[in-house]
Amino acid sequence: MENSHDEHWSVFVLRNPAGRCFIGHTGDLAKLMTTADVEVARWTGQPGPWLLVWQHDGLAEAAARKYETSLKKDKETHRFYTRTGLTPLEVV
């Protein structure tokens, strides 16, 4: 059984060319990125490519889950962009 105090979890934001963001957490970001264009597109119904535009590493699983939830609550607000340092993507 994995130690719940291991701090190897990441919270991340992926963005596609249309400016849509996907927020998640994972214990293996490198592995997730190998399938993101297919898997995230299926989860969101939005085409990729899905690029990693922000991440926060070194969290315990419970902390990563809590951080992900709080970012999702802030999504589409100014606070989301303040917290991540990202800027809204203007699509023309």
NORUR-V130763 format. One record per helix or strand of 3 or more residues. SS is the DSSP state (hx for helix, st for strand). FROM is the first residue (numbers start at 1). LEN is the number of residues. If there is no record, write none. Layout:
{{SS	FROM	LEN} {SS	FROM	LEN}}
This chain:
{{st	9	7} {st	21	6} {hx	29	16} {st	51	9} {hx	61	14} {hx	78	7}}
